[in-house]
Amino acid sequence: MKKILVASTNKEVCETVYTACEKYAEYFDSVFCPDTDDALSYIDYELPEIKVLDYSSTDIDCHRILAGINQDPWLHNGGIIAVVPNPAMASKIEEQKDPNIIIVQTLYTFKENFQRLLRILQGNQHFLVNRGMQDRVGGQENGSFVCGNDPMDIRLYTSFLVNYLYCTNRISDDGRYALQTTLMELLTNALEHGNCDISYDEKTTWLENGGNILDLINKKRQEPEVAARKIHLTYLIGKEKSTFAIQDDGKGFDWRSRMEKAQDPLALFSEETHGRGMALSNSLVSGLTYNDKGNKVSFEINNLLNASNNVPGIMVPFATIEYTKHQIVCKQNEPSNDLYFIVSGRYGVYANGKLISVLTPADMFIGEMAFLLNDRRSATILSAGEGKLIKIPKTSFLNLIRKNPHYGIFLSKLLAQRVVRQNIKTLELSAQIEDLKKELEN
């Protein structure tokens, strides 16, 4: 079950969330915090997947809550729905391009759309994860979204993918920006120029006359032919690369001439009112290509390999130690006085001289069990190549946990989840052994 924090004193906001969550009670648990400090404390200790920040509640300091989330991006990321009193504030918040905000809604649109928004979230729960808490998936992951002609859908599905890849350590901060920007640009093109059939000249005239592009999109969406069209977003998350494809139901366009212009180094600095999306996207990702018709675009990004995209806030003060190939980190049976956070690299785990596993930044820590149990090292850790670790002495770490107890709760959850996963694997292995015994007996 996913948690929804509602930082609000506005009765309309609270009732909207409460009513919608009743319908999806099996999937979401809503908690209402009318106090800024209580909201920040809940975010630290419970790590809610969704945070509704109500800027229309003047006695809630949503700016401070957002700053608290951004202060430690390793622990907190994604899942913020911002509710604002008017379109002017919505524009102001959207201009900040905060990667943690998945959607900005005025109070009116929030009341109109939240139940539909919750339905979309319910159908894509596997993307709503906190760092280290997702189910490990071996090999590759693939799937697709089908978007309607609503800009809100585009923003939601973009945020799902970008935050998921960030939380699972597939992209860096720079990669997060590149993917977010590219998906928004190309999905917006698919909506405006593909499904809504808004030409370059029509958009130019509309904007030059002081029109809002969202109003033009809403006007086009009312046409039966446009209303029936969809945008298909497919993804394949591999080990080294991730690929994405966006296809609309429009008639396509002359992408070759636009691509030639997009590849001009000066295209990004054009003084035109719009039309630079393809040039920007082409500069941020690799392999940007279209089908012949021009209604499908594909691209890829390189995944972050054997490196952490961020460091826990409480570990920033400690020095990073660099390791070379085949350098020993710690030895079996020696006292466990230090905990190691894996910044980068791969590390072999040897018990009694035999390699039993390999640790990477996805495992986060080295030696946490021996560290917590005051036990001796159960294995020797050897760097497979170049890498970086943050070494935290036990006394210093315990003092940090006293000052930041929410990190102790997080680590407890992390270790508990690992035990659960190991128990599941053990049960699966036991079942396989039993099946094999039955086959041999027959």
C-alpha positions as CSV (number, residue, x, y, z in Angstrom):
1,M,0.0,0.0,0.0
2,K,1.3,3.5,-1.0
3,K,1.1,6.4,1.4
4,I,-0.3,9.8,0.5
5,L,0.7,12.7,2.7
6,V,-1.6,15.7,2.5
7,A,-0.1,18.9,3.9
8,S,-3.2,21.1,4.0
9,T,-5.7,22.9,6.2
10,N,-8.1,23.5,3.3
11,K,-11.3,21.5,3.8
12,E,-11.9,21.2,0.0
13,V,-8.4,19.7,-0.6
14,C,-8.7,17.3,2.3
15,E,-12.2,16.2,1.3
16,T,-11.2,15.7,-2.3
17,V,-8.3,13.4,-1.3
18,Y,-10.3,11.6,1.4
19,T,-13.2,10.8,-1.0
20,A,-10.9,9.6,-3.8
21,C,-8.8,7.4,-1.5
22,E,-12.0,5.8,-0.2
23,K,-12.5,4.4,-3.7
24,Y,-8.9,3.1,-3.8
25,A,-8.6,2.2,-0.1
26,E,-6.9,-1.1,-1.1
27,Y,-4.0,0.7,-2.7
28,F,-3.6,4.1,-0.9
29,D,-3.4,5.2,2.7
30,S,-3.9,9.0,3.1
31,V,-2.5,10.9,6.1
32,F,-3.5,14.6,6.8
33,C,-1.0,17.0,8.3
34,P,-2.3,20.5,9.1
35,D,1.1,21.5,10.5
36,T,4.4,22.2,8.6
37,D,6.7,20.6,11.2
38,D,4.4,17.5,11.4
39,A,4.5,17.1,7.7
40,L,8.3,17.3,7.5
41,S,8.6,14.8,10.3
42,Y,6.2,12.4,8.5
43,I,8.1,12.7,5.3
44,D,11.4,11.9,7.1
45,Y,10.1,8.9,9.0
46,E,7.5,7.4,6.7
47,L,8.8,8.3,3.3
48,P,5.4,8.6,1.6
49,E,5.4,7.9,-2.1
50,I,3.0,10.8,-2.8
51,K,3.0,14.2,-1.2
52,V,0.1,16.7,-1.8
53,L,1.4,20.2,-0.9
54,D,-1.4,22.7,-0.7
55,Y,-0.1,26.2,-1.4
56,S,-3.6,27.5,-1.0
57,S,-3.3,26.8,2.8
58,T,-1.6,30.0,4.1
59,D,-0.8,28.5,7.4
60,I,1.2,25.6,5.8
61,D,4.7,26.6,4.6
62,C,4.9,24.4,1.5
63,H,8.1,26.2,0.3
64,R,9.8,24.9,3.5
65,I,8.5,21.4,3.0
66,L,9.8,21.4,-0.6
67,A,13.1,22.8,0.5
68,G,13.3,20.0,3.1
69,I,12.7,17.4,0.5
70,N,15.3,18.9,-1.9
71,Q,17.9,19.2,0.9
72,D,18.4,15.4,0.9
73,P,17.7,14.2,-2.7
74,W,19.2,10.8,-1.9
75,L,16.5,10.0,0.6
76,H,13.6,12.0,-0.7
77,N,12.6,12.3,-4.4
78,G,9.6,12.5,-6.6
79,G,5.8,12.2,-6.0
80,I,4.8,15.8,-5.3
81,I,1.4,17.1,-6.3
82,A,1.3,20.9,-5.9
83,V,-2.1,22.5,-5.3
84,V,-2.1,26.3,-5.9
85,P,-4.8,29.0,-5.5
86,N,-4.5,30.5,-9.0
87,P,-3.0,30.0,-12.5
88,A,-0.4,32.7,-11.9
89,M,1.2,30.7,-9.0
90,A,0.9,27.5,-11.1
91,S,3.0,29.1,-13.8
92,K,5.5,30.4,-11.2
93,I,6.0,26.9,-9.7
94,E,6.2,25.2,-13.1
95,E,8.9,27.6,-14.2
96,Q,11.1,26.3,-11.3
97,K,11.1,22.9,-13.1
98,D,11.5,21.1,-9.8
99,P,12.0,17.4,-10.7
100,N,10.2,16.2,-7.6
101,I,6.9,17.8,-8.7
102,I,4.9,15.5,-10.9
103,I,2.0,17.9,-11.5
104,V,0.8,21.4,-10.5
105,Q,-3.0,21.9,-10.2
106,T,-5.1,24.9,-9.3
107,L,-7.6,24.2,-6.6
108,Y,-10.4,24.0,-9.2
109,T,-8.5,21.5,-11.5
110,F,-7.3,19.5,-8.5
111,K,-10.9,18.9,-7.3
112,E,-11.9,18.0,-10.9
113,N,-9.0,15.7,-11.7
114,F,-7.7,14.1,-8.5
115,Q,-9.8,11.0,-8.7
116,R,-8.6,10.4,-12.3
117,L,-5.1,11.2,-11.2
118,L,-5.3,8.6,-8.4
119,R,-6.6,6.0,-10.9
120,I,-3.6,6.6,-13.0
121,L,-1.3,6.3,-10.0
122,Q,-3.0,3.1,-8.9
123,G,-2.4,1.6,-12.3
124,N,1.3,2.4,-12.2
125,Q,2.2,1.7,-8.6
126,H,5.4,-0.1,-9.5
127,F,6.9,3.2,-10.5
128,L,6.1,4.8,-7.1
129,V,9.2,3.6,-5.2
130,N,11.6,5.0,-2.7
131,R,15.3,4.5,-3.2
132,G,16.3,0.9,-2.4
133,M,12.8,-0.2,-1.7
134,Q,11.8,-1.5,-5.1
135,D,11.7,-5.1,-6.0
136,R,14.9,-6.1,-7.8
137,V,14.3,-7.0,-11.4
138,G,16.9,-9.0,-13.2
139,G,17.8,-8.4,-16.9
140,Q,15.6,-5.8,-18.5
141,E,12.3,-4.1,-17.9
142,N,9.9,-3.1,-20.7
143,G,6.4,-1.7,-20.9
144,S,4.2,1.0,-22.4
145,F,1.8,3.8,-21.5
146,V,-1.2,4.9,-23.5
147,C,-1.8,8.7,-23.1
148,G,-4.9,10.6,-23.9
149,N,-4.7,14.1,-25.4
150,D,-4.4,15.7,-22.0
151,P,-1.2,17.5,-21.1
152,M,-1.6,16.2,-17.5
153,D,-1.2,12.6,-18.8
154,I,2.1,13.6,-20.5
155,R,3.5,15.2,-17.3
156,L,2.5,12.2,-15.2
157,Y,3.9,9.5,-17.3
158,T,7.1,11.4,-17.9
159,S,7.5,11.8,-14.1
160,F,6.8,8.1,-13.6
161,L,9.6,7.1,-15.8
162,V,12.2,9.7,-14.9
163,N,11.7,9.3,-11.1
164,Y,11.8,5.5,-11.4
165,L,15.0,5.5,-13.3
166,Y,16.5,8.0,-10.8
167,C,15.3,6.1,-7.7
168,T,16.7,2.8,-9.2
169,N,20.1,4.5,-9.9
170,R,19.9,4.2,-13.6
171,I,20.4,8.0,-14.3
172,S,22.4,10.8,-12.8
173,D,21.2,14.3,-12.0
174,D,22.2,15.4,-15.5
175,G,20.6,12.3,-17.0
176,R,17.4,13.1,-15.0
177,Y,17.3,16.6,-16.6
178,A,18.0,15.3,-20.1
179,L,15.4,12.5,-20.0
180,Q,12.7,14.8,-18.4
181,T,13.3,17.5,-21.0
182,T,13.4,15.2,-24.0
183,L,10.2,13.2,-23.0
184,M,8.3,16.4,-22.3
185,E,9.4,18.0,-25.6
186,L,8.7,14.9,-27.8
187,L,5.4,14.0,-26.1
188,T,4.2,17.6,-26.4
189,N,5.1,17.6,-30.1
190,A,3.1,14.3,-30.5
191,L,0.1,16.0,-28.8
192,E,0.3,19.4,-30.5
193,H,1.5,18.7,-34.0
194,G,0.6,15.0,-34.2
195,N,-2.8,14.3,-32.7
196,C,-4.1,17.8,-32.5
197,D,-2.7,18.6,-36.0
198,I,-1.6,22.1,-35.0
199,S,0.7,23.3,-37.7
200,Y,3.9,25.4,-37.0
201,D,2.3,28.5,-38.6
202,E,-1.0,28.0,-36.7
203,K,0.8,27.8,-33.4
204,T,3.0,30.8,-34.3
205,T,-0.1,33.0,-35.1
206,W,-1.9,31.8,-31.9
207,L,1.1,32.7,-29.7
208,E,1.8,36.0,-31.4
209,N,-1.8,37.0,-30.8
210,G,-1.4,36.4,-27.1
211,G,-3.0,33.0,-27.0
212,N,-2.2,30.2,-24.5
213,I,-1.2,27.0,-26.2
214,L,-3.1,25.0,-23.7
215,D,-6.3,26.7,-24.7
216,L,-5.6,25.8,-28.4
217,I,-5.0,22.2,-27.4
218,N,-8.2,22.1,-25.4
219,K,-10.1,23.5,-28.4
220,K,-8.7,20.9,-30.7
221,R,-9.4,18.1,-28.2
222,Q,-13.1,18.7,-28.5
223,E,-13.1,17.6,-32.2
224,P,-14.3,13.9,-32.4
225,E,-11.5,12.9,-34.7
226,V,-8.8,14.3,-32.3
227,A,-10.5,13.0,-29.2
228,A,-10.2,9.4,-30.5
229,R,-6.4,9.6,-31.0
230,K,-3.9,8.3,-28.5
231,I,-0.2,8.7,-27.8
232,H,1.8,5.5,-27.2
233,L,5.0,5.7,-25.1
234,T,7.0,2.5,-24.9
235,Y,10.2,1.9,-23.0
236,L,12.9,-0.8,-22.6
237,I,15.2,-0.4,-19.6
238,G,18.3,-2.5,-20.2
239,K,21.5,-3.0,-18.3
240,E,23.6,-0.5,-20.2
241,K,21.1,1.5,-22.2
242,S,17.4,2.4,-22.0
243,T,15.4,3.1,-25.2
244,F,12.1,5.0,-25.6
245,A,9.6,5.3,-28.5
246,I,6.7,7.8,-28.8
247,Q,4.0,7.3,-31.5
248,D,1.0,9.4,-32.1
249,D,-2.1,8.8,-34.3
250,G,-1.5,11.9,-36.4
251,K,-0.6,12.1,-40.1
252,G,3.1,12.6,-39.5
253,F,5.3,15.4,-40.8
254,D,8.4,16.2,-42.9
255,W,10.8,15.3,-40.1
256,R,13.9,15.2,-42.4
257,S,13.9,18.9,-43.1
258,R,13.2,19.7,-39.4
259,M,16.0,17.2,-38.4
260,E,18.5,19.0,-40.7
261,K,17.6,22.2,-39.0
262,A,17.7,20.6,-35.5
263,Q,21.3,19.4,-36.1
264,D,22.5,22.9,-36.8
265,P,24.5,24.0,-33.8
266,L,22.8,27.4,-33.9
267,A,19.2,25.9,-33.8
268,L,19.1,26.1,-30.0
269,F,19.7,29.8,-30.1
270,S,17.1,30.6,-32.6
271,E,14.9,33.6,-31.9
272,E,11.8,31.8,-33.0
273,T,8.9,31.7,-30.5
274,H,8.9,27.9,-30.7
275,G,10.1,24.9,-32.7
276,R,13.4,24.3,-30.9
277,G,12.2,21.1,-29.1
278,M,13.7,18.8,-31.7
279,A,17.1,20.6,-31.6
280,L,17.1,20.5,-27.8
281,S,16.1,16.8,-27.6
282,N,18.8,15.9,-30.2
283,S,21.4,17.6,-28.1
284,L,20.4,15.7,-24.9
285,V,20.0,12.1,-26.0
286,S,21.4,9.6,-28.5
287,G,20.0,8.0,-31.6
288,L,17.0,10.3,-32.1
289,T,15.2,8.8,-35.2
290,Y,11.8,9.0,-36.8
291,N,9.8,6.4,-38.9
292,D,9.2,7.3,-42.5
293,K,5.7,8.7,-41.8
294,G,7.0,11.0,-39.1
295,N,4.5,10.0,-36.4
296,K,7.0,7.9,-34.3
297,V,10.2,9.0,-32.7
298,S,12.8,6.8,-30.9
299,F,15.8,7.6,-28.8
300,E,18.1,6.1,-26.2
301,I,20.1,7.1,-23.2
302,N,23.1,5.5,-21.5
303,N,22.4,4.1,-18.1
304,L,24.6,4.9,-15.1
305,L,26.8,1.9,-14.5
306,N,28.4,0.9,-11.1
307,A,28.0,4.4,-9.7
308,S,25.6,6.0,-7.2
309,N,23.8,9.1,-8.5
310,N,23.7,10.7,-5.1
311,V,25.1,10.3,-1.6
312,P,23.0,10.2,1.6
313,G,23.0,13.6,3.3
314,I,24.4,12.3,6.6
315,M,27.4,10.8,4.8
316,V,28.5,13.9,2.9
317,P,30.9,15.1,5.7
318,F,33.0,11.9,5.5
319,A,35.9,11.5,3.1
320,T,35.6,9.3,0.0
321,I,38.3,6.6,-0.3
322,E,39.4,5.6,-3.8
323,Y,40.3,2.0,-4.5
324,T,42.3,0.4,-7.3
325,K,41.9,-3.0,-8.9
326,H,42.2,-6.0,-6.5
327,Q,42.6,-3.8,-3.4
328,I,41.3,-5.2,-0.1
329,V,38.6,-3.2,1.6
330,C,38.3,-5.4,4.7
331,K,39.3,-8.9,5.7
332,Q,37.3,-11.9,6.9
333,N,37.3,-12.3,10.8
334,E,38.7,-8.8,11.5
335,P,36.7,-6.5,13.9
336,S,33.9,-4.5,12.2
337,N,34.5,-0.9,13.2
338,D,33.4,0.8,9.9
339,L,30.5,0.9,7.6
340,Y,31.1,1.6,3.9
341,F,28.7,3.3,1.5
342,I,29.3,2.3,-2.2
343,V,29.8,5.4,-4.3
344,S,31.1,3.5,-7.4
345,G,32.7,0.3,-8.5
346,R,32.2,-3.4,-8.1
347,Y,33.4,-5.4,-5.1
348,G,33.9,-9.2,-4.7
349,V,32.8,-10.9,-1.5
350,Y,35.0,-13.8,-0.6
351,A,34.2,-16.3,2.2
352,N,36.9,-18.8,3.0
353,G,38.7,-17.9,-0.3
354,K,35.6,-18.5,-2.5
355,L,33.8,-15.8,-4.4
356,I,30.1,-15.8,-3.1
357,S,28.7,-12.5,-4.5
358,V,29.5,-9.2,-6.0
359,L,28.4,-5.9,-4.5
360,T,27.6,-2.7,-6.6
361,P,26.1,0.7,-5.7
362,A,22.7,-1.0,-6.0
363,D,23.5,-2.8,-2.8
364,M,24.3,0.6,-1.2
365,F,26.4,-0.7,1.8
366,I,29.3,-3.0,2.6
367,G,29.5,-4.7,6.0
368,E,26.3,-3.3,7.4
369,M,25.3,-6.6,9.2
370,A,28.6,-7.1,11.0
371,F,28.6,-3.4,11.7
372,L,25.2,-3.5,13.4
373,L,25.7,-6.8,15.2
374,N,29.1,-5.9,16.6
375,D,30.4,-9.0,14.9
376,R,33.6,-9.8,13.0
377,R,33.7,-9.6,9.3
378,S,32.1,-12.7,7.7
379,A,34.0,-12.2,4.4
380,T,36.9,-10.5,2.7
381,I,35.9,-7.6,0.3
382,L,38.1,-7.0,-2.7
383,S,37.6,-4.3,-5.3
384,A,37.1,-5.7,-8.8
385,G,38.4,-2.5,-10.4
386,E,38.6,1.2,-9.7
387,G,35.9,2.4,-7.2
388,K,35.0,4.8,-4.4
389,L,33.7,4.1,-1.0
390,I,32.7,6.4,1.9
391,K,34.1,4.9,5.1
392,I,32.1,5.8,8.2
393,P,33.5,4.9,11.7
394,K,31.0,3.3,14.0
395,T,31.1,6.0,16.7
396,S,30.6,8.8,14.2
397,F,27.8,6.9,12.5
398,L,25.9,6.2,15.7
399,N,26.2,9.9,16.6
400,L,24.8,10.9,13.3
401,I,21.8,8.5,13.8
402,R,21.2,10.1,17.2
403,K,20.9,13.5,15.4
404,N,19.0,12.1,12.4
405,P,17.0,9.2,13.8
406,H,14.9,9.0,10.6
407,Y,17.9,7.5,8.9
408,G,18.0,4.7,11.4
409,I,14.3,4.0,10.6
410,F,15.2,4.0,6.9
411,L,18.1,1.6,7.3
412,S,15.9,-0.7,9.4
413,K,13.3,-0.8,6.6
414,L,16.0,-1.4,4.1
415,L,17.5,-4.4,6.0
416,A,14.0,-5.8,6.8
417,Q,13.1,-5.7,3.1
418,R,16.4,-7.6,2.3
419,V,15.5,-10.3,4.8
420,V,12.0,-10.6,3.3
421,R,13.5,-11.0,-0.2
422,Q,16.0,-13.6,1.1
423,N,13.1,-15.5,2.7
424,I,11.2,-15.5,-0.5
425,K,14.2,-16.8,-2.4
426,T,14.7,-19.5,0.2
427,L,11.1,-20.6,-0.1
428,E,11.3,-20.7,-3.9
429,L,14.5,-22.8,-3.7
430,S,12.8,-25.2,-1.2
431,A,9.9,-25.6,-3.5
432,Q,12.2,-26.3,-6.4
433,I,14.1,-28.9,-4.4
434,E,10.8,-30.6,-3.4
435,D,9.6,-30.7,-7.0
436,L,13.0,-32.2,-8.0
437,K,12.7,-34.9,-5.3
438,K,9.2,-35.9,-6.6
439,E,10.5,-36.2,-10.1
440,L,13.4,-38.4,-9.0
441,E,11.1,-40.6,-6.9
442,N,8.8,-41.1,-9.9
